[in-house]
Amino acid sequence: MPSPEHEFIVSELDRSLTRQSGTALLGIAEAERKKFDYGCLLSRDLSRPLVAQVLWSHPEGIDKDLRTLIHDDEATLKLYLVRNTTKHLMRVDEVVQSYRRDPVLSTKLAGLKPIPIPSDFDADQEAHRAWLSEYIDKHIQSDVLFGVVFGRLTSKDFELFHRHNGPTGLKVAILDVISNHGIVRNPELKERINYGTTGPIREVIAMLTGVGLAARLGDSVLCTPTPKGRLLLDVLRRLYFEWSRDDGWSPETALLLRALNVQDRNFPSDLDHSPVKASLVERLLIHCAYAERSFNAHLLEGVDHAAPKFYGEFDYSYFLNRFAGWPEADEKMFDDAEVLFFPSTRSNLSSEKKRR
């Protein structure tokens, strides 16, 4: 029989993920739990099955829990919420280190995220429950979302994008083109954004690739999207959407701005003043407005105002067709081990299943 602490931790994990999905930057769907305490499907760019196990009892169960999690080949993200005692954490470390020492087994550690839970947590105390709820929120946001699903976008990346100067709106428009179409030829890019000056375009692309918001293919002019760049664009779209409705930031957006370390989170009253004197959020909104006004961007095209959604599936077959014939243009150009973004691996597994 699970303890009240065990049950509360599982319920808070579900509540936290559900709350984070309220940003409309990712989707969450129920999934079969099988042998685990919790299971769901996280949708953003591609679907990532997530499973979680909670251990609140004696450390003797750690070996079985961890090996079951590690060897689950269907899950991409594997959370282990474990009691924070020396015995518990020592055993977790021993098991993990035994896998790291084996070149073959070490690859199975990808996606494993241990989350220590204070050992004196008491589910009967309201203050403990409130604190742990916030604690789990922070770990889900940093370890799972910004640490993996959101492409490891950091507040520093957000700041570097914001600080880049140049024609107002150009960086948003180019990020929009790269995220949705990539860059195959510079003349095509210039036609898409209705802008022909090479210097500012080159500077924007250098900034985007330098921050990791886009990726250049070898020494060519080709630019491909990255999970981080797609996420930043969707954050901008969410901010622009809420500002266009003029009803203040939603709690989910305020949570997002805090996570990105935005100090001035006030809702702008207007965007008529110079971007030089504007706050970070105001400047980004001005860039969004000018991207639409001057560079043919359509940031909110297709967004359902009743039930907005700012994410989608990453159709890498579309980009493969766009880049066909170029050296190094294959599925591997989208692989990103840090964010568990492996289109080529997933495609190979899918083909193997079909052959069976």
SULLINKA-V70489 format. One record per backbone hydrogen bond with DSSP energy under -1.0 kcal/mol. CO is the residue of the C=O (numbers start at 1). NH is the residue of the N-H. E is the energy in kcal/mol with one decimal. If there is no record, write none. Layout:
BEGIN
CO NH E
CO NH E
END
This chain:
BEGIN
3 7 -2.3
4 8 -2.2
5 9 -2.3
6 10 -1.9
7 11 -2.2
8 12 -2.5
9 13 -1.9
10 14 -1.8
11 15 -2.3
12 16 -2.7
13 17 -2.1
14 18 -2.3
15 19 -2.5
16 20 -2.5
17 21 -1.8
19 22 -1.3
20 23 -1.8
21 24 -1.9
24 310 -2.9
27 43 -2.7
29 41 -2.7
33 36 -2.6
38 52 -2.3
39 31 -1.1
40 50 -3.0
41 29 -1.9
42 48 -3.2
43 27 -2.3
44 46 -3.0
45 314 -4.3
46 44 -1.5
48 42 -2.4
49 76 -2.3
49 77 -2.3
50 40 -2.5
51 79 -2.6
52 37 -1.1
52 38 -1.7
53 81 -2.3
55 83 -1.5
58 61 -1.5
59 62 -1.8
61 65 -2.2
62 66 -3.0
63 67 -2.4
64 68 -2.2
65 69 -2.4
66 70 -3.3
67 71 -2.0
69 72 -1.4
71 73 -1.1
77 51 -2.3
78 113 -3.0
79 53 -2.1
80 115 -3.1
81 55 -2.5
82 117 -2.9
83 85 -1.7
85 89 -2.7
86 90 -2.5
87 91 -1.9
88 92 -2.2
89 93 -2.5
90 94 -2.4
91 95 -2.2
92 96 -2.5
93 97 -2.8
94 98 -1.8
95 99 -1.3
96 100 -2.2
97 101 -1.7
99 102 -1.2
102 106 -2.6
105 108 -1.7
106 109 -1.6
107 110 -1.3
109 112 -2.3
111 78 -3.1
113 80 -1.9
115 82 -1.5
117 84 -3.2
118 121 -1.6
122 125 -1.8
125 129 -2.2
126 130 -2.5
127 131 -2.1
128 132 -2.7
129 133 -2.1
130 134 -1.6
131 135 -2.3
132 136 -2.7
133 137 -1.8
134 138 -2.1
135 139 -1.9
136 140 -2.8
137 141 -2.5
138 142 -2.6
139 143 -2.8
140 144 -1.0
140 145 -2.5
141 146 -3.1
144 149 -2.4
145 150 -3.9
148 151 -2.1
154 158 -2.1
155 159 -2.2
156 160 -2.7
157 161 -2.3
158 162 -2.0
159 163 -2.4
160 164 -1.0
167 170 -2.1
169 173 -2.2
170 174 -2.6
171 175 -2.1
172 176 -2.2
173 177 -2.0
174 178 -2.8
175 179 -2.5
176 180 -1.6
177 181 -3.3
177 182 -1.4
183 223 -1.6
185 189 -1.8
186 190 -2.6
187 191 -2.0
188 192 -2.2
189 193 -2.1
190 195 -1.9
197 201 -1.1
198 202 -2.8
199 203 -2.2
200 204 -2.3
201 205 -2.4
202 206 -2.2
203 207 -2.1
204 208 -2.8
205 209 -2.5
206 210 -2.1
207 211 -2.1
208 213 -2.4
208 214 -1.1
215 224 -3.4
217 220 -1.8
222 217 -2.1
223 183 -2.2
224 215 -2.5
226 230 -2.5
227 231 -1.9
228 232 -2.3
229 233 -2.2
230 234 -1.8
231 235 -2.3
232 236 -2.3
233 237 -2.2
234 238 -2.2
235 239 -2.5
236 240 -2.7
237 241 -2.4
238 242 -2.5
239 243 -2.4
240 244 -2.2
241 245 -1.1
250 254 -2.4
251 255 -2.0
252 256 -1.9
253 257 -2.6
254 258 -2.0
255 259 -2.0
256 260 -1.5
257 262 -2.6
258 261 -1.8
263 265 -1.1
279 283 -2.9
280 284 -2.1
281 285 -2.3
282 286 -2.4
283 287 -2.4
284 288 -2.1
285 289 -2.5
286 290 -2.5
287 291 -2.2
288 292 -1.6
289 293 -2.4
290 294 -3.3
291 295 -1.0
291 297 -2.2
298 301 -1.2
300 303 -1.9
312 45 -1.7
314 316 -1.5
316 320 -2.3
317 321 -1.9
318 322 -1.9
319 323 -2.4
323 326 -2.0
326 329 -1.8
328 330 -1.7
330 333 -1.9
331 334 -1.8
332 335 -1.1
336 341 -2.6
341 336 -2.7
342 346 -2.5
343 347 -2.7
344 348 -2.2
345 349 -2.4
346 350 -2.5
347 351 -2.4
348 352 -2.2
349 353 -2.3
350 354 -2.0
351 355 -2.0
352 356 -1.6
END
